[in-house]
Amino acid sequence: MSFSKGQKSLFVAFALIVGVYFLIEGLVSAKSFLAPLTMAMLLTMMFSPLANKLEKLGLNRGLSSLTSISIAALFFVGMFFLLSLQVSSIASDWPEIEEQMKPKVGNAQDWLAEKTGMSTFNETNLFDIFSDEGAESSKKEDKKEEMLKNSSVIKSAGQALLSFFDFLSLAFLTLIYLFFLLFYRRMLKKSLLKFVAEGEQEKAQNMIEESVKLSQGYLVGKFLLILFLAILYSAGLAISGVKHAILISVIAAVLTFLPYIGNIIGFALALALAAFSGGDLGTFIGVFITFGVAQVVENYILQPYVVGDKVSLNPVAIIIVVVLGGSIWGIMGMVTFIPLFGIVKIACDHIPILKPVGFLLGNDGMKN
């Protein structure tokens, strides 16, 4: 039984769609295993030069690998400690922030009622709804609401604690993977080359080296970019009078891992904190100037010279990759999928049958 060309194309398209669907389902189901392993692989490419230099200085492979992951762990612990201090500072100032928020929320409710006709109410007029005869029943309802609120707070705290321990377990597992991948990095490279025919090993070697350089350049450049932006944001927001400027600055800088989306979220967070902490017009102008200057510095100085065009993905592909990574692995997917797809593009450029895919992902088609 023979099939026509159209039937074969339809079958291939159907098989491709089904394959992609089950691939995504598998990635989602195996997140707890694949996400830390993928992050460890990218960090291995990032820390390999450091491990090589430590070995040249006389350390054996085990000590060089352990020193490299210790540096990585100290960096992340330091970031976590700094953010914890800022969060505790916000928690201590929360009653004051809440008092300043109440009139703003009331004004927003009044504006909404005036513009849309929607009736709003707040805590000050809740008791006006009830008559004197229903005061007792209203107190009972208030007690029930308070009990429900307390139970929801306890539930939320429990979920937050579980999420924190999940994060710690993933971070610890990533460091374990990172140690062994650094320790056996040369053996893994030789193993990959053994899958390739002898005549193609030089091409495979070049592809591996390009992938390693891409990951190193992208991740190191991004971390330097985050450091510079955090300093710039902190200085600008502190001068503008925004409280807890360091926390907002670090969050806004880290969010630059998410292209296009991260800058908008960071700017919105800075504006929200300035509003809730009672900032005046000068504070808001300072926030606008800070983020405006930071965008100019990032786009025209830091991005070209610190990060550069490492992944060579076009903007449309980057947005799709970020959304896809977020839907599959959450924040970790948003961070890891960009360099991963950069490596996929390198592989496509070296495999003749996949060159159209590499062209579709790259920047060459954007010039015309």
Secondary structure by P-SEA (a helix, b strand, c coil): ccccaaaaaaaaaaaaaaaaaaaaaaaaaaccccaaaaaaaaaaaaaaaaaaaaaaacccaaaaaaaaaaaaaaaaaaaaaaaaaaaaaaaaaaaaaaaaaaaaaaaaaaaaaaaccbbbbccccccccccccaaaaaaaaaaaaaaaaaaaaaaaaaaaaaaaaaaaaaaaaaaaaaaaaaaaaaaaaaaaaaaccccaaaaaaaaaaaaaaaaaaaaaaaaaaaaaaaaaaaaaaaaacccaaaaaaaaaaaaccccaaaaaaaaaaaaaaaaaacccaaaaaaaaaaaaaaaaaaacccccccccccccccaaaaaaaaaaaaacccaaaaacaaaaaaaaaaaaaacccaaaaaaaaccccccc
